[in-house]
Amino acid sequence: VVGVFIWFGVMPPHTIVDYEEQRPPNPELARGILKCDMSDLSLICCLSYSIVLMVTCTVYAVKSRGVPETFNEAKPIGFTMYTTCIVWLAFVPIFFGTAQSTEK
């Protein structure tokens, strides 16, 4: 938590308005796109905590396979973590692959 406050103190979040994407011939009709001014490194640092938690939970879900059958929480935790890993493996390349595209 202290790291987040230090990060916001050093580099506070802000937005930029990009007019280059949709520049019409008439400057009075120009429309800007509001974008978050965040670098890829900042995004990776922000999401790294979630990734560390996800990997740790997945490792412990694999380790808990050998517990007795009366421990019913191991299967749902394992299933949840495996699906979360699959979603993240799809999310990361899709997000960084489409980072420069604009929805039109």
Distance bins in CASP14 RR format, pairs under 12 A and 6 or more apart:
PFRMAT RR
TARGET T0000
AUTHOR 0000-0000-0000
RMODE 2
METHOD distances of the structure
MODEL  1
1 7 0 0 0 0 0 1 0 0 0 0 0
1 8 0 0 0 0 0 1 0 0 0 0 0
1 49 0 0 0 0 0 1 0 0 0 0 0
2 8 0 0 0 0 0 1 0 0 0 0 0
2 9 0 0 0 0 0 1 0 0 0 0 0
3 9 0 0 0 0 1 0 0 0 0 0 0
3 10 0 0 0 0 1 0 0 0 0 0 0
3 11 0 0 0 0 0 1 0 0 0 0 0
3 45 0 0 0 0 0 1 0 0 0 0 0
3 46 0 0 0 0 0 1 0 0 0 0 0
3 49 0 0 0 0 0 1 0 0 0 0 0
4 10 0 0 0 0 0 1 0 0 0 0 0
4 11 0 0 0 0 0 1 0 0 0 0 0
4 12 0 0 0 0 0 1 0 0 0 0 0
4 13 0 0 0 0 0 1 0 0 0 0 0
4 42 0 0 0 0 0 1 0 0 0 0 0
4 45 0 0 0 0 0 1 0 0 0 0 0
4 46 0 0 0 0 1 0 0 0 0 0 0
4 49 0 0 0 0 1 0 0 0 0 0 0
5 11 0 0 0 0 0 1 0 0 0 0 0
5 12 0 0 0 0 0 1 0 0 0 0 0
6 12 0 0 0 0 0 1 0 0 0 0 0
6 45 0 0 0 0 0 1 0 0 0 0 0
7 13 0 0 0 0 1 0 0 0 0 0 0
7 38 0 0 0 0 0 1 0 0 0 0 0
7 41 0 0 0 0 0 1 0 0 0 0 0
7 42 0 0 0 0 1 0 0 0 0 0 0
7 45 1 0 0 1 0 0 0 0 0 0 0
7 46 0 0 0 0 1 0 0 0 0 0 0
7 49 0 0 0 0 0 1 0 0 0 0 0
8 14 0 0 0 0 0 1 0 0 0 0 0
8 42 0 0 0 0 0 1 0 0 0 0 0
8 46 0 0 0 0 0 1 0 0 0 0 0
10 42 0 0 0 0 0 1 0 0 0 0 0
10 45 0 0 0 0 0 1 0 0 0 0 0
11 37 0 0 0 0 1 0 0 0 0 0 0
11 38 0 0 0 0 1 0 0 0 0 0 0
11 39 0 0 0 0 1 0 0 0 0 0 0
11 41 0 0 0 0 0 1 0 0 0 0 0
11 42 1 0 0 1 0 0 0 0 0 0 0
11 45 0 0 0 0 0 1 0 0 0 0 0
11 46 0 0 0 0 0 1 0 0 0 0 0
12 37 0 0 0 0 0 1 0 0 0 0 0
12 38 0 0 0 0 0 1 0 0 0 0 0
12 42 0 0 0 0 0 1 0 0 0 0 0
13 35 0 0 0 0 0 1 0 0 0 0 0
13 36 1 0 0 1 0 0 0 0 0 0 0
13 37 1 0 0 1 0 0 0 0 0 0 0
13 38 1 0 0 1 0 0 0 0 0 0 0
13 39 0 0 0 0 0 1 0 0 0 0 0
13 42 0 0 0 0 1 0 0 0 0 0 0
13 43 0 0 0 0 0 1 0 0 0 0 0
13 46 0 0 0 0 0 1 0 0 0 0 0
14 34 0 0 0 0 0 1 0 0 0 0 0
14 35 0 0 0 0 0 1 0 0 0 0 0
14 36 0 0 0 0 1 0 0 0 0 0 0
14 37 1 0 1 0 0 0 0 0 0 0 0
14 38 0 0 0 0 1 0 0 0 0 0 0
14 42 0 0 0 0 0 1 0 0 0 0 0
15 32 0 0 0 0 0 1 0 0 0 0 0
15 33 0 0 0 0 0 1 0 0 0 0 0
15 34 1 0 1 0 0 0 0 0 0 0 0
15 35 1 0 0 1 0 0 0 0 0 0 0
15 36 1 0 1 0 0 0 0 0 0 0 0
15 37 1 0 0 1 0 0 0 0 0 0 0
15 38 0 0 0 0 1 0 0 0 0 0 0
16 32 0 0 0 0 1 0 0 0 0 0 0
16 33 0 0 0 0 1 0 0 0 0 0 0
16 34 1 0 0 1 0 0 0 0 0 0 0
16 35 1 0 1 0 0 0 0 0 0 0 0
16 36 0 0 0 0 1 0 0 0 0 0 0
16 37 1 0 1 0 0 0 0 0 0 0 0
16 38 0 0 0 0 0 1 0 0 0 0 0
17 30 0 0 0 0 0 1 0 0 0 0 0
17 31 0 0 0 0 1 0 0 0 0 0 0
17 32 1 0 1 0 0 0 0 0 0 0 0
17 33 1 0 0 1 0 0 0 0 0 0 0
17 34 1 0 1 0 0 0 0 0 0 0 0
17 35 1 0 0 1 0 0 0 0 0 0 0
17 36 0 0 0 0 0 1 0 0 0 0 0
17 37 0 0 0 0 0 1 0 0 0 0 0
18 30 0 0 0 0 0 1 0 0 0 0 0
18 31 0 0 0 0 0 1 0 0 0 0 0
18 32 1 0 0 1 0 0 0 0 0 0 0
18 33 1 0 1 0 0 0 0 0 0 0 0
18 34 0 0 0 0 1 0 0 0 0 0 0
18 35 1 0 1 0 0 0 0 0 0 0 0
18 36 0 0 0 0 0 1 0 0 0 0 0
18 37 0 0 0 0 1 0 0 0 0 0 0
18 100 0 0 0 0 0 1 0 0 0 0 0
18 102 0 0 0 0 1 0 0 0 0 0 0
19 27 0 0 0 0 1 0 0 0 0 0 0
19 29 0 0 0 0 0 1 0 0 0 0 0
19 30 1 0 1 0 0 0 0 0 0 0 0
19 31 1 0 0 1 0 0 0 0 0 0 0
19 32 1 0 1 0 0 0 0 0 0 0 0
19 33 1 0 0 1 0 0 0 0 0 0 0
19 34 0 0 0 0 0 1 0 0 0 0 0
19 35 0 0 0 0 0 1 0 0 0 0 0
20 30 0 0 0 0 1 0 0 0 0 0 0
20 31 0 0 0 0 0 1 0 0 0 0 0
20 32 0 0 0 0 1 0 0 0 0 0 0
20 33 0 0 0 0 1 0 0 0 0 0 0
20 35 0 0 0 0 0 1 0 0 0 0 0
20 102 0 0 0 0 0 1 0 0 0 0 0
21 30 0 0 0 0 0 1 0 0 0 0 0
21 31 0 0 0 0 1 0 0 0 0 0 0
21 32 1 0 0 1 0 0 0 0 0 0 0
21 33 1 0 1 0 0 0 0 0 0 0 0
21 34 0 0 0 0 0 1 0 0 0 0 0
21 35 0 0 0 0 1 0 0 0 0 0 0
21 100 0 0 0 0 0 1 0 0 0 0 0
21 101 0 0 0 0 0 1 0 0 0 0 0
21 102 1 0 1 0 0 0 0 0 0 0 0
21 103 0 0 0 0 0 1 0 0 0 0 0
21 104 0 0 0 0 1 0 0 0 0 0 0
22 29 0 0 0 0 1 0 0 0 0 0 0
22 30 1 0 0 1 0 0 0 0 0 0 0
22 31 1 0 1 0 0 0 0 0 0 0 0
22 32 1 0 0 1 0 0 0 0 0 0 0
22 33 1 0 0 1 0 0 0 0 0 0 0
22 102 0 0 0 0 1 0 0 0 0 0 0
22 103 0 0 0 0 0 1 0 0 0 0 0
22 104 0 0 0 0 1 0 0 0 0 0 0
23 29 0 0 0 0 1 0 0 0 0 0 0
23 30 1 0 0 1 0 0 0 0 0 0 0
23 31 0 0 0 0 1 0 0 0 0 0 0
23 32 0 0 0 0 1 0 0 0 0 0 0
23 33 0 0 0 0 0 1 0 0 0 0 0
24 30 1 0 0 1 0 0 0 0 0 0 0
24 31 1 0 0 1 0 0 0 0 0 0 0
24 32 0 0 0 0 0 1 0 0 0 0 0
31 102 0 0 0 0 0 1 0 0 0 0 0
31 104 0 0 0 0 0 1 0 0 0 0 0
32 102 0 0 0 0 0 1 0 0 0 0 0
33 101 0 0 0 0 0 1 0 0 0 0 0
33 102 1 0 0 1 0 0 0 0 0 0 0
33 103 0 0 0 0 1 0 0 0 0 0 0
33 104 0 0 0 0 0 1 0 0 0 0 0
34 102 0 0 0 0 0 1 0 0 0 0 0
35 99 0 0 0 0 0 1 0 0 0 0 0
35 100 0 0 0 0 0 1 0 0 0 0 0
35 102 0 0 0 0 1 0 0 0 0 0 0
35 103 0 0 0 0 0 1 0 0 0 0 0
36 42 0 0 0 0 1 0 0 0 0 0 0
36 43 0 0 0 0 1 0 0 0 0 0 0
36 46 0 0 0 0 0 1 0 0 0 0 0
36 99 0 0 0 0 0 1 0 0 0 0 0
37 43 0 0 0 0 0 1 0 0 0 0 0
38 44 0 0 0 0 0 1 0 0 0 0 0
38 45 0 0 0 0 0 1 0 0 0 0 0
38 46 0 0 0 0 1 0 0 0 0 0 0
38 47 0 0 0 0 0 1 0 0 0 0 0
38 99 0 0 0 0 0 1 0 0 0 0 0
39 45 0 0 0 0 1 0 0 0 0 0 0
39 46 0 0 0 0 0 1 0 0 0 0 0
39 99 0 0 0 0 0 1 0 0 0 0 0
40 46 0 0 0 0 0 1 0 0 0 0 0
40 47 0 0 0 0 0 1 0 0 0 0 0
40 92 0 0 0 0 0 1 0 0 0 0 0
40 95 0 0 0 0 1 0 0 0 0 0 0
40 96 1 0 0 1 0 0 0 0 0 0 0
40 97 0 0 0 0 0 1 0 0 0 0 0
40 99 1 0 0 1 0 0 0 0 0 0 0
40 100 0 0 0 0 0 1 0 0 0 0 0
41 47 0 0 0 0 0 1 0 0 0 0 0
41 48 0 0 0 0 0 1 0 0 0 0 0
41 96 0 0 0 0 0 1 0 0 0 0 0
42 48 0 0 0 0 0 1 0 0 0 0 0
43 50 0 0 0 0 0 1 0 0 0 0 0
43 51 0 0 0 0 0 1 0 0 0 0 0
43 91 0 0 0 0 0 1 0 0 0 0 0
43 92 0 0 0 0 0 1 0 0 0 0 0
43 95 0 0 0 0 1 0 0 0 0 0 0
43 96 0 0 0 0 1 0 0 0 0 0 0
43 99 0 0 0 0 1 0 0 0 0 0 0
44 50 0 0 0 0 0 1 0 0 0 0 0
44 51 0 0 0 0 1 0 0 0 0 0 0
44 92 0 0 0 0 1 0 0 0 0 0 0
44 95 0 0 0 0 0 1 0 0 0 0 0
44 96 0 0 0 0 1 0 0 0 0 0 0
44 99 0 0 0 0 0 1 0 0 0 0 0
45 51 0 0 0 0 0 1 0 0 0 0 0
45 52 0 0 0 0 0 1 0 0 0 0 0
47 53 0 0 0 0 0 1 0 0 0 0 0
47 54 0 0 0 0 1 0 0 0 0 0 0
47 88 0 0 0 0 1 0 0 0 0 0 0
47 91 0 0 0 0 1 0 0 0 0 0 0
47 92 0 0 0 0 1 0 0 0 0 0 0
47 95 0 0 0 0 1 0 0 0 0 0 0
47 96 0 0 0 0 0 1 0 0 0 0 0
48 54 0 0 0 0 0 1 0 0 0 0 0
48 55 0 0 0 0 0 1 0 0 0 0 0
48 88 0 0 0 0 0 1 0 0 0 0 0
48 92 0 0 0 0 0 1 0 0 0 0 0
49 55 0 0 0 0 0 1 0 0 0 0 0
49 56 0 0 0 0 0 1 0 0 0 0 0
50 56 0 0 0 0 0 1 0 0 0 0 0
50 57 0 0 0 0 0 1 0 0 0 0 0
50 84 0 0 0 0 1 0 0 0 0 0 0
50 85 0 0 0 0 0 1 0 0 0 0 0
50 87 0 0 0 0 0 1 0 0 0 0 0
50 88 0 0 0 0 1 0 0 0 0 0 0
50 91 0 0 0 0 0 1 0 0 0 0 0
50 92 0 0 0 0 0 1 0 0 0 0 0
51 57 0 0 0 0 0 1 0 0 0 0 0
51 58 0 0 0 0 0 1 0 0 0 0 0
51 84 0 0 0 0 0 1 0 0 0 0 0
51 85 0 0 0 0 1 0 0 0 0 0 0
51 88 1 0 0 1 0 0 0 0 0 0 0
51 89 0 0 0 0 0 1 0 0 0 0 0
51 91 0 0 0 0 0 1 0 0 0 0 0
51 92 0 0 0 0 1 0 0 0 0 0 0
52 58 0 0 0 0 0 1 0 0 0 0 0
52 59 0 0 0 0 0 1 0 0 0 0 0
52 88 0 0 0 0 0 1 0 0 0 0 0
53 59 0 0 0 0 0 1 0 0 0 0 0
53 60 0 0 0 0 0 1 0 0 0 0 0
53 81 0 0 0 0 0 1 0 0 0 0 0
53 84 0 0 0 0 1 0 0 0 0 0 0
53 85 0 0 0 0 0 1 0 0 0 0 0
53 88 0 0 0 0 0 1 0 0 0 0 0
54 60 0 0 0 0 0 1 0 0 0 0 0
54 61 0 0 0 0 0 1 0 0 0 0 0
54 77 0 0 0 0 0 1 0 0 0 0 0
54 78 0 0 0 0 0 1 0 0 0 0 0
54 80 0 0 0 0 0 1 0 0 0 0 0
54 81 1 0 0 1 0 0 0 0 0 0 0
54 82 0 0 0 0 0 1 0 0 0 0 0
54 83 0 0 0 0 0 1 0 0 0 0 0
54 84 1 0 1 0 0 0 0 0 0 0 0
54 85 1 0 0 1 0 0 0 0 0 0 0
54 86 0 0 0 0 0 1 0 0 0 0 0
54 87 0 0 0 0 1 0 0 0 0 0 0
54 88 1 0 0 1 0 0 0 0 0 0 0
54 89 0 0 0 0 0 1 0 0 0 0 0
54 91 0 0 0 0 0 1 0 0 0 0 0
54 92 0 0 0 0 0 1 0 0 0 0 0
55 61 0 0 0 0 0 1 0 0 0 0 0
55 62 0 0 0 0 0 1 0 0 0 0 0
55 81 0 0 0 0 1 0 0 0 0 0 0
55 84 0 0 0 0 0 1 0 0 0 0 0
55 85 0 0 0 0 1 0 0 0 0 0 0
55 88 0 0 0 0 1 0 0 0 0 0 0
55 89 0 0 0 0 0 1 0 0 0 0 0
56 62 0 0 0 0 0 1 0 0 0 0 0
56 63 0 0 0 0 0 1 0 0 0 0 0
56 77 0 0 0 0 0 1 0 0 0 0 0
56 81 0 0 0 0 1 0 0 0 0 0 0
56 84 0 0 0 0 0 1 0 0 0 0 0
56 85 0 0 0 0 0 1 0 0 0 0 0
57 63 0 0 0 0 0 1 0 0 0 0 0
57 64 0 0 0 0 0 1 0 0 0 0 0
57 74 0 0 0 0 0 1 0 0 0 0 0
57 76 0 0 0 0 0 1 0 0 0 0 0
57 77 1 0 0 1 0 0 0 0 0 0 0
57 78 0 0 0 0 1 0 0 0 0 0 0
57 79 0 0 0 0 0 1 0 0 0 0 0
57 80 0 0 0 0 1 0 0 0 0 0 0
57 81 1 0 1 0 0 0 0 0 0 0 0
57 82 0 0 0 0 0 1 0 0 0 0 0
57 83 0 0 0 0 0 1 0 0 0 0 0
57 84 0 0 0 0 1 0 0 0 0 0 0
57 85 0 0 0 0 1 0 0 0 0 0 0
58 64 0 0 0 0 0 1 0 0 0 0 0
58 65 0 0 0 0 0 1 0 0 0 0 0
58 77 0 0 0 0 1 0 0 0 0 0 0
58 78 1 0 0 1 0 0 0 0 0 0 0
58 79 0 0 0 0 0 1 0 0 0 0 0
58 80 0 0 0 0 1 0 0 0 0 0 0
58 81 1 0 1 0 0 0 0 0 0 0 0
58 82 1 0 0 1 0 0 0 0 0 0 0
58 83 0 0 0 0 0 1 0 0 0 0 0
58 84 1 0 0 1 0 0 0 0 0 0 0
58 85 1 0 1 0 0 0 0 0 0 0 0
58 86 0 0 0 0 0 1 0 0 0 0 0
58 88 0 0 0 0 0 1 0 0 0 0 0
58 89 0 0 0 0 0 1 0 0 0 0 0
59 65 0 0 0 0 0 1 0 0 0 0 0
59 77 0 0 0 0 0 1 0 0 0 0 0
59 78 0 0 0 0 0 1 0 0 0 0 0
59 81 0 0 0 0 1 0 0 0 0 0 0
59 82 0 0 0 0 0 1 0 0 0 0 0
59 85 0 0 0 0 0 1 0 0 0 0 0
60 66 0 0 0 0 0 1 0 0 0 0 0
60 67 0 0 0 0 0 1 0 0 0 0 0
60 73 0 0 0 0 0 1 0 0 0 0 0
60 74 0 0 0 0 1 0 0 0 0 0 0
60 77 0 0 0 0 1 0 0 0 0 0 0
60 78 0 0 0 0 1 0 0 0 0 0 0
60 81 0 0 0 0 1 0 0 0 0 0 0
61 67 0 0 0 0 0 1 0 0 0 0 0
61 73 0 0 0 0 1 0 0 0 0 0 0
61 74 1 0 0 1 0 0 0 0 0 0 0
61 75 0 0 0 0 1 0 0 0 0 0 0
61 76 0 0 0 0 1 0 0 0 0 0 0
61 77 1 0 1 0 0 0 0 0 0 0 0
61 78 1 1 0 0 0 0 0 0 0 0 0
61 79 0 0 0 0 1 0 0 0 0 0 0
61 80 0 0 0 0 1 0 0 0 0 0 0
61 81 1 0 1 0 0 0 0 0 0 0 0
61 82 1 0 0 1 0 0 0 0 0 0 0
61 83 0 0 0 0 0 1 0 0 0 0 0
61 84 0 0 0 0 0 1 0 0 0 0 0
61 85 0 0 0 0 1 0 0 0 0 0 0
62 74 0 0 0 0 1 0 0 0 0 0 0
62 77 0 0 0 0 0 1 0 0 0 0 0
62 78 1 0 0 1 0 0 0 0 0 0 0
62 79 0 0 0 0 0 1 0 0 0 0 0
62 81 0 0 0 0 1 0 0 0 0 0 0
62 82 0 0 0 0 1 0 0 0 0 0 0
62 85 0 0 0 0 0 1 0 0 0 0 0
63 74 0 0 0 0 1 0 0 0 0 0 0
63 77 0 0 0 0 0 1 0 0 0 0 0
63 78 0 0 0 0 0 1 0 0 0 0 0
63 81 0 0 0 0 0 1 0 0 0 0 0
64 71 1 0 0 1 0 0 0 0 0 0 0
64 72 0 0 0 0 0 1 0 0 0 0 0
64 73 0 0 0 0 1 0 0 0 0 0 0
64 74 1 0 1 0 0 0 0 0 0 0 0
64 75 0 0 0 0 1 0 0 0 0 0 0
64 76 0 0 0 0 0 1 0 0 0 0 0
64 77 1 0 0 1 0 0 0 0 0 0 0
64 78 1 0 0 1 0 0 0 0 0 0 0
64 81 0 0 0 0 0 1 0 0 0 0 0
65 71 0 0 0 0 0 1 0 0 0 0 0
65 74 1 0 0 1 0 0 0 0 0 0 0
65 75 0 0 0 0 1 0 0 0 0 0 0
65 77 0 0 0 0 0 1 0 0 0 0 0
65 78 0 0 0 0 1 0 0 0 0 0 0
65 79 0 0 0 0 0 1 0 0 0 0 0
65 81 0 0 0 0 0 1 0 0 0 0 0
65 82 0 0 0 0 0 1 0 0 0 0 0
66 74 1 0 0 1 0 0 0 0 0 0 0
66 75 0 0 0 0 0 1 0 0 0 0 0
67 73 0 0 0 0 1 0 0 0 0 0 0
67 74 1 0 1 0 0 0 0 0 0 0 0
67 75 0 0 0 0 0 1 0 0 0 0 0
67 77 0 0 0 0 0 1 0 0 0 0 0
67 78 0 0 0 0 0 1 0 0 0 0 0
68 74 0 0 0 0 1 0 0 0 0 0 0
69 75 0 0 0 0 1 0 0 0 0 0 0
71 77 0 0 0 0 0 1 0 0 0 0 0
72 78 0 0 0 0 0 1 0 0 0 0 0
73 79 0 0 0 0 0 1 0 0 0 0 0
73 80 0 0 0 0 0 1 0 0 0 0 0
74 80 0 0 0 0 0 1 0 0 0 0 0
74 81 0 0 0 0 0 1 0 0 0 0 0
75 81 0 0 0 0 0 1 0 0 0 0 0
75 82 0 0 0 0 0 1 0 0 0 0 0
76 82 0 0 0 0 0 1 0 0 0 0 0
76 83 0 0 0 0 0 1 0 0 0 0 0
77 83 0 0 0 0 0 1 0 0 0 0 0
77 84 0 0 0 0 0 1 0 0 0 0 0
78 84 0 0 0 0 1 0 0 0 0 0 0
78 85 0 0 0 0 1 0 0 0 0 0 0
79 85 0 0 0 0 0 1 0 0 0 0 0
79 86 0 0 0 0 0 1 0 0 0 0 0
80 86 0 0 0 0 0 1 0 0 0 0 0
80 87 0 0 0 0 0 1 0 0 0 0 0
81 87 0 0 0 0 0 1 0 0 0 0 0
81 88 0 0 0 0 0 1 0 0 0 0 0
82 88 0 0 0 0 0 1 0 0 0 0 0
82 89 0 0 0 0 0 1 0 0 0 0 0
83 89 0 0 0 0 0 1 0 0 0 0 0
83 90 0 0 0 0 0 1 0 0 0 0 0
84 90 0 0 0 0 0 1 0 0 0 0 0
84 91 0 0 0 0 0 1 0 0 0 0 0
85 91 0 0 0 0 0 1 0 0 0 0 0
85 92 0 0 0 0 0 1 0 0 0 0 0
86 92 0 0 0 0 0 1 0 0 0 0 0
87 94 0 0 0 0 0 1 0 0 0 0 0
87 95 0 0 0 0 0 1 0 0 0 0 0
88 94 0 0 0 0 0 1 0 0 0 0 0
88 95 0 0 0 0 0 1 0 0 0 0 0
89 95 0 0 0 0 0 1 0 0 0 0 0
90 96 0 0 0 0 0 1 0 0 0 0 0
90 97 0 0 0 0 0 1 0 0 0 0 0
91 97 0 0 0 0 0 1 0 0 0 0 0
91 98 0 0 0 0 0 1 0 0 0 0 0
92 98 0 0 0 0 0 1 0 0 0 0 0
92 99 0 0 0 0 0 1 0 0 0 0 0
93 99 0 0 0 0 0 1 0 0 0 0 0
94 101 0 0 0 0 0 1 0 0 0 0 0
95 101 0 0 0 0 0 1 0 0 0 0 0
END
